[in-house]
Amino acid sequence: MISPACKIEVPERLTVSHEALIKNGLADRCVSVPVREATDADILLVHSEEYLEAVKKTPYMTLEDLKEFTLQYGDVYFHPNIYHCAKLAAGAALQLVDSVMTGKVRNGMALVRPPGHHSMSSAANGFCVFNNVAIAAQYAKQKYGLKRVLIVDWDVHHGQGVQYCFEDDPSVLYFSWHRYEHQKFWPQLRESDYDSVGKEKGAGFNINVPWNKVGMKNSDYLSVFCHVLLPVAYEFCPDLVLVCAGFDSAIGDPEGEMCASPDIFAHLTHLLMNLAGGKLCAVLEGGYNLTSLPQSVCQTVQTLLGDPAPRPANLDGPCESALESLHCVRSAHRQYWSCLKHAGIAVLSDHFSNEQRRQQCEQHDDRNLSIFRKTVLVQFSSKESEEQKCKYYIPVCLKKVIDASGFLQAVLGLLLPLGYEYDPSLVLLVRMPDSGVCDSVWQQLTGLLQGLWSVILSFQEGEKERVAPTASALLGDAAPSLGQLHSPLPEDVEVLERLRHRLQGDWKLLQTTGEFTTAASHINITHNLTSMDLEKTISTM
């Protein structure tokens, strides 16, 4: 394996991860896929022939020659056996893609080393020899004719090799969050910042979220997923999701110095599982703390197997530095994605302060809205009602609830972050006969919520034909693709933004910028609701 001179990228990374999967009974629940070596043709999908031929010679080099060979690259260690290991790592990713694309497995994770996302066309870099995920993306497009591939890189380092490979390619959407610290953290590249959005036809298809401080927590990670990645991913509509699954972004890692707990990866994985009809392949990248690494791997695999994610903890809202990055990313990409067109646009402030809104909400509760002390009600409707500023009753008035783009934008940017912060014991989904919500959208909603919280569904008379697709979602089947979404109606975007700005003083995960303004809202509440005796429940209608 890799030279003992490398004290971080060690063989124990794989052994402790695999042992943890066995100990937790997860390995027995998985289908073991045989590994093959990547062929020259596979590797040449991404790497130059000159580079491949150079690496081929390394098994026959003396130690002195290997040291000299290594010096021409950055932060990588060559051993006589590394060429063989690198071919196996890339080949394992391809075997996983084959298994998922042919339906042998629903999804999966490849535990490999050396990692790959730093490796470039003609250069090894950052422990990486061949770019496993980039090769897998090109392979999937070539062999299976895929039109769109999403690569999600949650490793704490920027995968510049993946970015360089696809920066002018609109068929691959690359998303990466990474420790950056205003270009002071490795690999210290200017093009790792938020304004590197891709080139030429690929402009807008490269999304970088720079972490400019250490200590990022679960709230920061979830905020970026809800307000950037998921809306864009659904608009992109991938045929396959590949994850550069680096767990150096978990707490305790000496490279990342972040504070996100391993269970956050269960939630991140779950939120990606309805994309691409559930076709998701995670490939191990970094992760150098031998305690948090196996825990994070287990959380990811357990979620891929369909187990509910652990209850989220300590979701106290994103920090100011994360909000700054979030705002910059949304602003940089608003010209490319219809779901972000409103990002960075100022809204009118109303005359209520956050404290005044809280007082008003409490007054309403004291008079005739005691139902909401233990229940949050989110109601989707096309009918407007009188204005009512209460954090526990959230009527979402869309011009056309039937419009998938507007409805999904409300779910991702409003309902999900609010639900995560409220952390209900139970979610009650009620579908009215005249709701206009189509089956595929309903299944997406059910799938996103199921696995995070306990879900009860209620159907009205005449909705029996809706039971089967909903039951499919509850059983863990991925929701059907919604297709490439068009731009949501401007009226709906305005309503959602005003609602989000009004609520973000009370619900921190709704925040997308550090400069908080509250928007005038024209929503109100009805008083003929029946009381519920459900503790800490969130309802959507």
Secondary structure by P-SEA (a helix, b strand, c coil): cccccccccccaaaaaaaaaaaaacccccbbbbbbbccccccccccccaaaaaaaaacccccaaaaaaaaaaccccccccaaaaaaaaaaaaaaaaaaaaaaccccccccccccccccccccccccccccaaaaaaaaaaaaaccccbbbbbbcccccaaaaaaaccccccbbbbbbccccccccccccccccccccccccccccbbbbbbccccccaaaaaaaaacccaaaaaaacccbbbbcccccccccccccccccccaaaaaaaaaaccccccbbbbbbcccccaaaaaaaaaaaaaaaaccccccccccccccaaaaaaaaaaaaaccccccccccccbbbbbccccaaaaaaaaaaaaaccccccccbbbbbbccccccccccccbbbbbbcccccaaaaaaaaaacaaaaaaaacccbbbbbbcccccccaaaaaaaaaaaccccbbbbbbccccccaaaaaaaaaaccccccccccccccaaaaaaaaaaaaaccccccccccccccccccccccccccbbbbcccbbbbcc
